[in-house]
Amino acid sequence: MSACSAPGSPAASSTTSAPPTPVIFDLDGTLVDSEPNYFEAGRRLLAGYGVTDFTWERHARFIGIGTRETLEILAREYGIDAPVEELLAVKNRVYLELARAHTEVFPEMRELVALLAAGGHPMAVASGSSRAAIEAVLAGTGLDALLTTLVSAEEVPRGKPEPDVFLEAARRMGVAPGACVVLEDAAPGALAAHRAGMRCIAVPYLAETAGDPAFAAAGLLFEGGRREFTARAAYAWLGRPEPAG
């Protein structure tokens, strides 16, 4: 784990009198392990257009990039002559079927959400997924009870690595972007947080990407990814004591 905040930094100098830090979660690969479902949805979609060599390795290139942008690139690469709206509709339909059947929440992330809720921290989810997908996953995992401010890349002009989803999340929470901390698993999201002027806790979904330059600006980087991440370490970094009980 690499903590880049110094003793005089905002995180380290926070006191109990400071307002609770607003926290924005990426969804896929950060809060929940939805990437297997996205890979399978993409594989089935492409198979319908005669593509039989779409592997996990090819899918991994798009982790952290919005669904629309991903499909635009894949359509060009595979020469698929179909409107992106049509591709998006099919992939979202298949993904929702898979997501409703099973989506795993990372246990330490569930604990962090509970800690933040108990501490009165404003929270939001800002994701490259469709709003329908975000709502389905949160409802299916029970996280919708605590995470009610949602922003989909469909609702802003530009997806990650542009900062639009994070800036919109801050606006909807009624807080200044610079007050927010983002949790991200992918380099495009970490870059988007930086461009939004927000601090970032980075938990790389693929540990081998921890050296990506986009993670260099993260205030807290768990280089080992999910194997290293703990809710209490992340909560402590926010500069506030853990809630009692």
N, C-alpha and C positions, 0 to 999 in steps of 0.2 A: 504494500500500500504506500502511496506517495501523497503526503499532505503538503500542499504548496502554500498554505497560509502561514504567515509569520506571526510572532507574538503580538505585533501591533496592528494586524489586519482586522477588518470588520468582524470576521468570524470569531477571532480570538478575543477581541475586546468587548464583545457583547456582554451585557449584564442582564440580570433577571428583570430589570425595569424596562428593557427594550421590548418593543412589540414583537409578537411571534413572527418569525421569518416566513413569508409566503413561499410555498414549494410547488413546483410544476413538474409533474411526472410525464415522461414519455410512456407510452403504453407497451408497444410490442418489443419484446426482448428486454424491457426494463422492469415493468410491473409483472408482466405475464410472459410465459414462454409460448408465444403464438407463432413463432417462425416456422415450426414444423407444419402447422396448418396453412400458413401462407405458401410454403413451398408446395404442399400437396395441391392446393387450389390452383397455383400457377402451372403445375405439371399437368393437371387434368385439362385446364384451359388450352394449353399449347398442344396437348395431344389431340384435341379436337381439330386442330389446324395442321395435323400431320407432323408435328415436332415430337420426336421420340428420344432426344438426347439431352433433355433439360435436367441437369443434375443439381444436387445440393450445392456443389461448388459454384455453379453458375448462379444459383439463387443467392448465395451468400454475398455476391457483389452488390446486391441491392438492399442489404440490411441497413435500415436507417433512412431509406429513400421512400417517398410516398408512392402509393400504389399506381396512381395515374402516371407519374414520371417513369416508373418501372415499366409499365405496359407500353408506353410510347417508345422506349428504348428497345424492348423485346420485339415489338412489331417491326421496327426498322431492321433489327439484326436478323430476324427470321423471315422477312419479306411477307408479313401477314397483311393482306389488303382488306382490313376491316376497320370501321370507325373505332376510335379508342373508347368511346362511350359504350359501344357494344361489348368490347373486351372487358371493360370495367364492370359492367352489369353482370356478366357471366362469372368473373372471378369473385366478385363480392357475394354473389348468390352461393357459390360453392364454399367460399370461406365461411360464411355465416352458418351453413349447415355443419361444417366441421367444428367451428368455434362453440356453437351451442351444445354440441355433443360432449366436448371436453376442451378446456383450456386450463392450464396449470398456472397458478399464482406462485411466484417465488416466495417461499416462506418468510425470508428476511424482509422482503418488501412489504408483505402483509403486516409484519410486526412494525415496520417503520410507519406505515400509514396509521396504524393504531396509536403509536406514540405521538405522531404529529396531531392527530385528532384530539387526543387527551390534552395536549399542550396548547390547543387553540390556534394552531397554525392554519392560515388559509391554504387550501390546496386546489389544484386543477390538474386536468389531463390534457396534454396537447400532443396530437398524434397525426401521422401521415395517413392513417386509416380513414375509412369513411365514418361518418357519424353513426350510421346504423351498426357498423362493426364495433365501434367503441362502446356503444350502449349495450349491445348484445354480450360482449365480453365482461363488462363490469356487472351487468345484471346476473350473468351466469356464475360469476365468482363471488358475488355478494359485496363487491367493493363499491357498488353504486350507492350504498347507504352512506358512505363517507366522502366519495368523490363525485360531486354534483356539478362542478364547473368543467365543461368539456369543450374542446376546440378541435375540429377536424381540419385537415389540410384542404378539404373541399370548401371550407368557409372563408378562406383567405386567398389573396392573389397568388402567392408563391409558397411552395413547400420547402422543407429543409433541403439544403443548408441555409436558406434564407430565414430570417428571424420572425417571419410573420405570425406563425402559430403561437410562439411564446409571447410576443408583444400583445396579441389579441387575448391570450389567457390572463396576462397582467391587467389589461383593460377591464375584462369581465370581473376580475376579483376586486377591482378598484384600488390597485396598488401600483407603486412606481416600478418600472422594469428593473431598475438597479437594486431594488430591495429583494428581488426574487432569487431563489436557488432552483436550478433545473437538475433533475436526475435523468441521465441519458446512458444508453448502452452503445451508441454508434457514433462514428466520427462526424457524419453530417449533422447530427443533432447537437453534438458538442460545439461544432462550429456555429450552428444557428444560435445557441445560447450565448456564445461569445459576441456574436454580432448584435444580439439583443441587449447587450450590456449587463448580462446576468451571470452570477457565479454558477459553477457547474460541479456536480458530483458525478463522476464518470465511472460506470461499471461495465466495461466492454463485454458485449455478448460473446464475441470471439476474442479470447484472451490474446491471441497472436496479433490483434490489431492495436494493442495498448500503446505501441510505439508510434502510432499515427500522429503526425504533427497537430492534427485537430484536437487531440487530447492534451496537448502541452499546456493550454491555457486553463485546464480544469483546476479548480481550487483543491479538489480532492480526487485522486485517481486510484482506484482499486485495480492495480495492474494485473492481479490474478482473476479479475472478473467476478462472477458470482461465487466462485469457490472462496474468495477472500472477503467479500462484502458482508458486513453485519449491520443490522439496523441501529444498534446502539453506538457503533463507531460513527455512522453517518449523522445520527441525531446529536451526538456530542460535538461534532464539527460545526453544527449550526450555532453553537455558542450558548445554548440554553440548557439548564439542568433537566434531567428526565422527569416527567410527571410522576408524582407519588402514586404508589399502588400498582 
